[in-house]
Amino acid sequence: MIRIWPFSAPSGSKTFTVYEPEDNAGLPLERAERLVFVADGFSWRALFFGPLYLAVKREWVGLLMYVVAAIALVHGLQTLDTGSQWITWGLILLNVITGFEAANVQRASLARAGWKELGNVGGANAEEAERRFFTAWLPTLSGEPVEVEPLAFAFASAPANPHQESVSRAETLLRRLSSRLTRKSTIGN
């Protein structure tokens, strides 16, 4: 295996902080759908796209802080009568800081909105971290173990009854959770 970036281990592990909305009531699978996993570490997207990254993530306070810092930096360097290369380096430095602080900005935004931190979980990638978290978290909600595959089979073969709508709703939520646990794309950055 060839390592291009010398500072990362081939089998590196990522850590995620898990947040839940304050008013997250309902079935365990409905609650699971609303959880947010925030990846720890450096954000390359925030480094390269800076304010655009913050706008896409809807981190308005972080975007406002970025704009104020950029204006202050440019004004300060122009007042000192430095060359334009110093302004460029200053803005690059601002984007590097944004890359390091992107996860903290998202955490602060969630905390301001009333989301509560459920804990931290790690894994080789986002899917593994989510799988580990849900394996430990779902049983604590009902007091008994939750098995995803057998329940999906049980819902699919359930006979028609007056509660068919709630069964199909639970089946839909279970399928969403199952697809979320097995999808290939990463979450967060």
C-alpha atoms as one frame of an Amber mdcrd trajectory, in Angstrom:
protein
   0.000   0.000   0.000   1.305   3.437  -0.929   0.716   6.224   1.512   0.492
   9.603  -0.155  -0.116  11.626   2.998   2.586  10.729   5.551   0.622  11.751
   8.649  -2.332   9.369   8.339  -2.309   5.744   9.312  -3.551   3.253   6.714
  -6.191   1.969   9.121  -7.005   5.346  10.660  -9.966   5.770  12.938 -12.368
   8.696  12.923 -14.249   9.958  15.938 -17.767  11.405  15.798 -19.799  13.308
  18.349 -23.487  12.362  18.301 -26.222  14.956  18.862 -29.958  14.608  19.369
 -32.614  17.358  19.153 -34.059  18.468  22.465 -37.612  17.464  21.525 -36.697
  14.102  19.984 -39.721  12.020  20.975 -41.283   9.052  19.272 -40.296   5.558
  18.297 -36.617   4.652  18.673 -36.208   4.446  14.911 -37.775   7.889  14.436
 -35.362   9.263  17.028 -32.447   7.550  15.291 -33.327   9.259  12.000 -32.915
  12.712  13.566 -29.471  12.149  15.115 -26.512  14.128  13.789 -22.966  12.762
  13.685 -20.277  15.478  13.709 -16.852  14.279  12.569 -13.881  15.359  14.662
 -10.709  16.553  13.044  -9.588  18.726  10.181 -12.028  19.565   7.373 -10.411
  19.760   3.954 -13.616  21.150   2.466 -13.556  24.028   4.937  -9.910  24.682
   4.047 -10.504  24.877   0.301 -13.947  26.469   0.266 -13.952  28.534   3.521
 -17.009  30.812   3.533 -18.817  28.760   0.886 -18.464  25.670   3.107 -19.934
  27.552   6.072 -22.825  28.849   3.952 -23.645  25.385   2.568 -23.587  23.939
   6.108 -25.828  26.861   7.207 -23.396  27.874   9.909 -24.432  31.529   9.831
 -22.651  32.590  13.025 -19.441  30.934  11.803 -19.846  32.636   8.419 -20.361
  35.999  10.117 -17.231  35.447  12.221 -15.286  34.493   9.069 -16.408  37.626
   7.220 -15.626  39.890  10.193 -12.180  38.274  10.605 -11.465  38.590   6.858
 -12.485  42.259   6.811 -10.420  43.002   9.923  -7.434  41.131   8.486  -7.545
  42.911   5.130  -8.124  46.310   6.736  -5.326  45.748   9.264  -2.824  44.662
   6.628  -3.773  47.565   4.343  -3.331  49.972   7.261   0.155  48.568   7.824
   0.806  49.149   4.123   1.851  45.585   3.420   1.836  44.070  -0.021  -1.026
  42.100  -1.509   0.878  38.850  -0.987   0.520  39.307   2.783  -3.230  39.707
   2.403  -3.315  36.496   0.357  -1.305  34.631   2.985  -3.534  36.037   5.720
  -6.678  34.776   3.964  -5.049  31.371   3.418  -4.263  31.263   7.142  -7.893
  32.171   7.884  -9.043  29.219   5.760  -6.601  26.890   7.578  -8.088  28.021
  10.894 -11.568  27.429   9.462 -10.519  23.894   8.506  -9.431  23.181  12.059
 -12.484  24.783  13.668 -15.287  23.640  11.309 -16.430  20.805  13.595 -16.371
  23.069  16.656 -18.490  25.646  14.825 -21.047  22.948  13.991 -21.052  21.686
  17.596 -21.590  25.212  18.930 -24.417  25.758  16.452 -26.150  22.551  17.545
 -25.715  23.476  21.232 -27.254  26.927  20.621 -30.221  25.258  18.920 -30.817
  23.103  22.014 -29.414  19.807  20.745 -27.931  17.562  23.427 -24.760  15.557
  23.090 -25.339  11.826  23.445 -21.698  10.803  23.323 -18.733  10.001  21.126
 -18.184   7.028  18.886 -15.295   5.944  16.699 -14.783   3.747  13.710 -12.720
   3.243  10.584 -15.337   5.276   8.689 -18.705   6.946   9.236 -20.714   3.789
   8.550 -18.814   1.747  11.106 -19.129   4.507  13.704 -22.886   4.746  13.119
 -23.246   0.974  13.325 -21.342   0.899  16.623 -23.382   3.746  18.058 -26.771
   2.324  17.075 -25.811  -1.155  18.311 -25.163   0.308  21.757 -27.841   3.043
  21.783 -30.991   1.368  20.439 -31.171  -1.309  23.186 -30.997   1.386  25.884
 -34.206   2.984  24.605 -36.481  -0.017  25.038 -34.537  -2.059  27.571 -34.269
  -5.053  25.243 -31.949  -5.775  22.302 -33.019  -4.514  18.889 -32.153  -6.712
  15.919 -32.526  -4.887  12.626 -32.845  -7.740  10.110 -35.347  -9.991  11.967
 -37.580  -6.996  12.709 -37.569  -5.962   9.059 -38.650  -9.497   8.120 -41.338
  -9.495  10.818 -42.771  -6.192   9.599 -42.758  -7.339   5.994 -44.721 -10.491
   6.836 -47.154  -8.887   9.302 -50.799  -9.654   8.584 -53.166  -6.819   7.694
 -54.817  -5.365  10.792 -56.177  -2.023  11.999 -52.676  -0.934  12.939 -51.275
  -1.574   9.449 -50.425   2.116   8.980 -48.204   2.207  12.075 -46.571  -1.078
  11.032 -45.783   0.246   7.552 -44.491   3.489   9.074 -42.203   1.530  11.396
 -41.091  -0.617   8.466 -40.237   2.485   6.446 -38.239   3.937   9.337 -36.436
   0.638   9.823 -35.490   0.492   6.148 -34.180   4.076   6.278 -32.082   3.265
   9.325 -30.790   0.102   7.682 -29.812   1.976   4.525 -28.178   4.691   6.626
 -26.078   2.063   8.368 -24.948   0.426   5.150 -24.443   3.329   2.754 -20.995
   3.928   1.344 -20.638   7.710   1.545 -19.135   9.474   4.549 -21.014  11.962
   6.709 -19.840  15.198   8.264 -17.094  16.848   6.274
